Amino acid sequence: NIKKVYPLAQLVRETLIETHDILETLPTKKEKQDHIDRVEKCLKEQYTPVVKKLSRSQGRLLVKLIDRECGQTSYEMVQAFIGPLRAGVYQVLAGLFGNSLTKHYDPEGDDRFTERIVKMVESGQI
């Protein structure tokens, strides 16, 4: 599962950094919102089929690995970019499938085995 979802978490990190950098250069709030809307549409078109094929356990793992890679929960990212209302809607939808966008990654606690496997994947051992 980690080998399948870890690249997606890395992609989220890269997209987040790139989007943030672009938003910093845009002068008006409208231009920033237009850019966010374009990025969201493009990401939905490209990755909805991939994410829909994930199992529930892979989805939970992806949420935690996004927190690991980005240093903030999926909920916090959605809230910052597209607002608290939609973040709440996405959190409710995730809850219906047994997930939570607010889960934090704990590399020394609950997620210590996941962290070990991620480091093995990063080093090329797996």
Secondary structure, 3 states (H helix, E strand, C coil): CHHHHHHHHHHHHHHHHHHHHHHHHCCCHHHHHHHHHHHHHHHHHHHHHHHHCCCHHHHHHHHHHHHHHHCCCHHHHHHHHHCHHHHHHHHHHHHHCCCCCCCCCCCCCCCHHHHHHHHHHHHCCC
